[in-house]
Amino acid sequence: MASARSVRTEAVLIHAWPYRETDFLVELMTEKLGRIRCQLRNNRPEAFRPFEIKITQSNGYGTAADFRYTQALLIRHNQARLIGLYVNELIYRLVPSAMADESLYGSYLATLTHLELGIRVQAALRFFEQRVLQQIGHAVDYRTDLDSQAVVAERRYNFAANRGFIAQLDGRYSGAQLLSVVRADYAIAGALTVARECQQQQIETILEPQPLFSRKWSIATQAAQREPSK
């Protein structure tokens, strides 16, 4: 019988479900253990607020206890929280359980901070999407095309999810836009659109046939906000 292993780590709540009378099953993004699901007794932490917690693992089963907050709430505004749900779902749906990477955890916290401050939000989201895709070996390669040729600024390209960019005379994207994404320099018109469209295609292909639910909520909310008052 495997012995129990206990770790204290910083974490953020991704999702929680009621379990039995007073407990919760919680999905956590942790600094030391990656994404992990465990049973938590009594109270559950606030979403989008880092805390330290003791996690004990035994025979593939985790229990958590004794959490205390280490920072203030990272996201307070409703619109930022809505986008934060999208970020959380990326982790929940794409990142394998127990794939520990402290740099991914740091990128996650930095992304939440960008959302709250409203600074370069779209660029921050594109960076985090690519970071998650890189973590699972499915990053979009903006440097080379499907034939392993270096992307040329003056050429045009189309994108095929899980395959890459294809050089075509009538391609949707310019090489200059692709290279701009590589540099995270979005001054070139359309570069952010390239990153958004290609990475979302990549994500949707990986998750088929189940789409990202939080993306649907975000689109529906934005559409409702645009509707004129009756």
Residue pairs with C-beta under 8 A, 6 or more apart in sequence:
1 59
2 58
2 59
3 58
4 56
4 57
4 58
5 56
5 57
5 58
6 54
6 55
6 56
6 57
7 32
7 33
7 54
7 55
7 57
8 52
8 53
8 54
8 55
9 30
9 31
9 32
9 33
9 52
9 53
9 55
10 30
10 31
10 32
10 50
10 51
10 52
10 53
10 70
10 105
11 28
11 29
11 30
11 31
11 50
11 51
11 52
11 53
11 55
11 67
12 28
12 29
12 47
12 48
12 49
12 50
12 51
12 108
12 109
12 112
13 26
13 27
13 28
13 44
13 45
13 46
13 47
13 48
13 49
14 26
14 27
14 28
14 29
14 35
14 47
14 88
14 91
14 92
15 26
15 27
15 88
15 92
16 24
16 25
16 26
16 27
16 40
16 44
17 24
17 25
17 26
18 24
19 25
19 39
22 41
22 42
23 39
23 40
23 41
23 42
24 39
24 40
24 44
25 37
25 38
25 39
25 40
26 37
26 38
26 39
26 40
26 44
26 45
26 64
27 35
27 36
27 37
27 92
28 35
28 36
28 37
28 38
28 53
28 55
28 64
29 35
29 88
29 91
29 105
29 108
30 36
30 53
30 55
30 100
30 105
31 102
31 105
32 100
32 102
33 55
33 98
33 100
34 95
34 96
34 97
34 98
34 99
34 100
34 101
34 104
34 105
35 91
35 92
35 95
35 96
35 97
35 98
35 99
36 55
36 62
36 97
36 98
37 62
37 97
38 55
38 57
38 61
38 62
38 63
38 64
39 61
39 62
39 63
39 64
40 63
40 64
40 65
40 67
41 63
41 65
45 51
45 53
45 67
45 69
46 69
46 73
47 81
47 84
47 88
48 73
48 74
48 75
48 81
48 84
48 112
49 69
49 71
49 72
49 73
49 74
50 69
50 70
50 71
50 74
50 109
51 67
51 68
51 69
51 70
52 67
52 68
52 70
53 64
53 65
53 66
53 67
53 68
54 64
54 65
54 66
54 67
55 62
55 63
55 64
56 62
56 63
56 64
56 65
74 109
74 112
74 113
74 116
75 81
75 84
75 112
75 115
75 116
76 116
77 116
80 115
80 116
80 118
82 214
82 217
82 218
82 221
83 115
83 121
83 125
83 218
84 112
84 115
85 214
85 217
85 218
86 125
86 212
86 214
86 215
86 218
87 108
87 111
87 112
87 115
87 125
87 128
88 214
89 212
89 213
89 214
89 215
90 128
90 129
90 132
90 203
90 212
91 108
91 132
93 207
93 210
93 212
94 132
94 133
94 135
94 136
94 203
94 206
94 207
95 104
95 132
95 135
95 136
96 136
99 135
101 135
104 131
104 132
104 135
107 127
107 128
107 131
108 128
110 124
111 124
111 125
111 127
111 128
114 120
114 121
114 124
115 121
115 124
122 192
122 196
123 184
123 186
123 192
125 196
126 181
126 192
126 195
126 196
126 199
127 184
129 195
129 199
129 200
129 203
130 139
130 140
130 195
130 199
133 139
133 140
133 199
133 202
133 203
136 206
138 162
138 202
138 206
140 159
140 164
140 195
140 198
140 199
140 202
141 164
141 165
142 151
142 165
142 178
142 179
142 181
142 182
143 150
143 151
143 178
143 179
143 182
144 150
144 151
144 164
144 165
145 151
145 157
145 164
145 165
145 166
145 167
146 160
146 163
146 164
146 165
146 166
146 167
147 167
149 167
151 157
151 165
151 175
151 178
151 179
152 167
152 175
153 174
153 175
153 176
153 179
154 174
154 175
154 176
155 167
155 171
155 174
155 175
156 167
156 168
156 169
156 170
156 171
156 172
156 173
156 174
156 175
157 165
157 166
157 167
157 168
157 171
157 172
157 173
157 174
157 175
157 178
158 165
158 166
158 168
158 171
158 172
158 173
159 165
159 166
159 172
159 173
159 197
159 198
159 201
160 166
161 198
161 201
161 202
161 204
161 205
162 202
162 205
162 206
165 173
165 178
173 190
173 194
173 198
174 190
176 188
177 188
177 190
177 191
177 194
178 194
180 186
180 187
180 188
180 191
180 194
181 191
181 194
181 195
185 191
186 192
186 195
200 215
203 212
204 211
204 212
